[in-house]
Amino acid sequence: MMESMPIDTRHPAVREYLALIRLQVLTPLSLLINIATTIVCSAVLTPGLSEISRQYSTTVAPNPSLIAIYVSLLFIGQIGYCVLLVCARKPETKIALVKGVGLPLVIANWVMAFWAIAWVLQAFLVSTVLLGILLALMIYANITLLVYDSPTRSRPLDVVFIHAPVRAFMLWPLMVMFPYSLFITLGYAFSPSEPQHYARYQWTGFGVMMGVNVFGLLVVILSRDIVWCVSASWLCASVWSRSPKPMPVWLTCVLFTIAYPLGLMASSLYMRFRGYRNGAIMLSTDDENDGPAIGQEQGQGGEQQRGPHQVDVDALWG
């Protein structure tokens, strides 16, 4: 009988392998529960997620239809993430999955599922707290992902199925849902049949939208983040497309919907132009093209002197 060989779980390679196996089980399970909970709370229960969103209007309230499309694309991206989690073979991809993202995405899916239940129950204080936890988890996941695995063109699948879903998952509460839920919790909501109340909190909504989008635009310009650009433009459109909307908030969101792609293009063109200038070939002068002086070429007795970058091969090899 062959003796069983114990596995040293303290070995780093074994621990990373076990962590990958754990993620391959927990991540699809959490995503499945998140999707099932969201579908039940949207299509089965009455009122659902969209109906409650239409009942509680604020100056930063988004369009439920555009948010539903955004969340659907987010789920599709996470499905690709789960497939890559099983099929990953490159060590860099495994490091990005295990150390870069890891368990925060699993916990975030559970938190979003509980948020959907709290939203349907109209427990807005609980939903605001859950969205804050979700935002903190995804900020942490994005930071660690950039530390362990920066986006690179050599691994496009990592960018599409790891960086893009994680970044988009962070922007959903950051730009729309957390401010919206917070406004409802603070009593800044009103009935859509009373548009005269929009003027009461228009400057508060303007300040929130301006602050979030100025920060996002700086990130897009400095890092040339395509995912942030597309996601932020979509979320801005979801805010201004819901009417009625006070003019300061509506105009701010419209301008930033246009500013994000323009900022990305301007930053990309600037970096390319600067790269052309830095990579230009400088022609040498005539003095630099001239050979060394006769006195430098030969020493006493006609012995040739070595230049500063020449190596004495005989002395090196004996």
N, C-alpha and C positions, 0 to 999 in steps of 0.2 A: 504494500500500500504506500502510495506516495505521500510524503509528509506535506501538510499544508504550509505554505510560506506566508508568514504574517506580513502585512503591509505597514510600513512606517508612515503613519499619517502626519508626522511632523516634517516630513520631507517637503520642500517647497513645490516640487513638481507634482507630487501626489495631492497636496492641498489644492493646487490650482485645478487639477483634473476633477477632484471631488466638487469643487465650487462650480465648475462648468456643468457637471452632471446635475447638480442641484438647481442651477438656473434653467437647464433644459426641461426640468419638470415644473418648477414653480412659475416661470414666466408665462408659458402658454396657459397654464391653469388660471392665473390671475387675469390674463387678458380675456379668456373665455368668460369668466365671471363678470368682468367689467362690461363686455359686449352684451351678455344676456341681461344683466341688470338694466343697462341703458335702454335696450329694446323694450323690455317689460314696462319700464317707467315712461317710455315715450308712446308706445303703441297699444299697450294693454290697459294700463291704469288711466282713470279719468278723474280729474284733469291730469294730463301728462306734463312732461317737461316743457314743451312748447306752449301749451295752454297757460301754464302758470307764468311763464315768461311774458306772455301777452297781457296777463291780468295785472302784472306789476311793472309799471313803466317808470323809468328814470331818465335823466339827461344822458346817461351813458349806456342805456339799454341797447343790446344788439338785435339784429334781425335773426329770429330763430331758425329760419330756413338756411341762411348762410352758415350759421354755427353748426347746424346738423350736417351740412356737407363737409365742413372742416373736420368735425369729429369723425365722420365716416372715413375720410382720407387718413386721419390719424390712426384709426384702427387698421386700415389696410397697410400702412407703413409698419405698424407693430407686428402684423402677421408676417411680413417680410423679415422683420427682425427675428422672430421666432424660427423661421426657416433657416436663416443664416446662423442662428444659435446652434442648430443641429448639424448643419453642413459645413461649418467653418473648419478650415484646415491650416490657414496661415497662422503662425504664432502671434503676429501683430493683431490680427482680428480677434483671436482668443483673449489677448490681453485687454483689448478694448471692451470686449463683452464682460469679462470677469472683473477686472479692476476698474475699468472706465465707467461702466453703467452699473452692473451688478444688481444687488437687491433693491436699491431705491426705486427702480422702475416697477418691480414686483409690488412693492408697498404702495406706489403711486396708483397702480391699477385698482388695488383694493380700496384706497381712499376715494378714488373717483366713483367707484360703485356705491360706497356709503354716501357720497355726496348726492348722487342721483336719488337715493331713497329719502335723504333729508330734504331735498328740494321738492319732491312730490308731497311730502308731509308738511311742506311749508314751514319747516324749522330753519329759518334763515340764519339765525345765530350759529347753529350747528353747521350749516352749509358754508358759512363764511370761515369758520375755524378750519373745516376740512379743506377748503380751497387754499387757505394759508399754509396748511401742512403740505398739501400737494405742491404748491409753488416752491416751498423750501426744499422739498425732496428733489424736484426737477432742477432747481438751481445748483444744488450739490452734485447731481448726476452730470450736468453739463460741464461744470468746472473740472471734476475728476476725469471726465472723458477727454477734455482738451489737454489735461496734464499727461495722461497715459497714451493718447492717440490723437494727434492733430489731423484734421482732414487733409487728404492727399489724393492727387489724381491717379496715383499708381494703384489705389484700391477703391475704385468707384462704388463697388457694392457696399463697402463700409460707410461711405458718405450717404448713400441713398437709404440704406436700411438700418443704420445705427445713428449717425449724427442727425439726419433729417427728422426722424420720428421723435427723438429725444428733445431736439430743439423746438419742434412744433408743439410738443406736449407742454413745454415750459411756457410758451407764449400764450397758450389758451387761457390759463388763469391770470397771467401777468397783465395782459393788455385788456381783457374784457371781463372775464367771469368774476374774478376777485373784486375789482371795483364795483361791478354791478351788484353783486351780492352784498357788499359792504354798504352801498347806498340804500338798499332795501332794509338792511338791519338797522341803520341809523335813522330810518323814517323819512328818507328822501324820495320815496316812491309815491306815486299817485295814479289815479285811474286814467286810462287813455281818453276817456270822455271828458276830461277836464284839462285841456291843453293850456289853460291860463296858468297852471301851476308850473309849467316848464321854466318860466322866467325866474322862479324862486331860487333854483339851484343851478342856473345855467353857468355861472362863473366857477362854481365848485367843479362841475363836470368839465368845464374848459381847462381848469388847472390840472385835473387828473389826466385828461387826454394829452394835454401839451407836455406834461412832465414825462409820461410814459413814452410818448412818441419821439421826443427830443433825444431821450436816452437810446431808444431803438435806432434812430437815424444815425447817431454817432457810432453805434456798433456796426451798422451796415457800411458806413463810409470807411471806418478804420480797418475792419476785418474783411470787407467785401463778402459778407455772408449772404449767399443767395437764398437759403432757406429762411433766414430771418426776414429778408426783403419781401419774399412772396407771402409768407405767413402774416407779417405785419400789415401789408397792403390789403390782404383779404379781410383781416379783422377790423381794420379801419373802415373798409367798405361795409362790413356788417353793422357798424355803428351808424354811419351817416345814411345808410339805405333804409333804416327804420324811421318812420315819420309818425307824428310830428317830432321835430328835433329843434332845439334852440339854435339860433344862427351861430353863436361862438363855437359850440361843439360841432355842429354840422360842417362849418367852414374849416375848422381845424382838422377834422378827419378827412375831408376831401383833399386838402392841401397835402397832408402826409401820405395819402394814398398815391399821389403823384410823385411826392418827394422821394419816397423810398427807391423806386426804380431809377429815377434821375440821379440820386446820390450814388447808387451802385455803379451806374454807367460812368459817371464823372470820376469816381475813385479808380475804376478799372482803367480808364483812358489815361489818367494821370500816372498811375504806376507803370503802364506800358510805355508812355512817353519818357518817363524818367529812366526806365530800363534801357531804352534806345540811346539816351544821352550818356548814361554810365557805360554802356557797352561800345561806344564809338571808338574806332581805332585812331590813335594819335600817331601821325607821321613823324618820324625822327628827323632831326636836323642834319645838315651836312657834317657838322662836327662829330655827331654821334655815329654817323656812318663811316667816318674815316677810321682806318686801322690804327693800332697803337704806334706810338713814335718809335723811331729806330733805336733810340737809347733804351726804351722799355722792352723791346723785343729781345735784345741781346745784351747780355752782361759782359763782363770782362772775359777775354779769351773767346768771344763769339758764342758763349753758352746761352742757349735760349732760356729766357725767364718765364715762369708760369704766371698766367693771369690769376685774378682773384678767385675765379670759379673753377680752375683747373685742378686736377688731383694728380699727385705723383703716384702712378700705378705701381712702379717698382718698389717704392717705399711702403706702399700699402700692403702688397702681397709678398714682399721679401724677394 
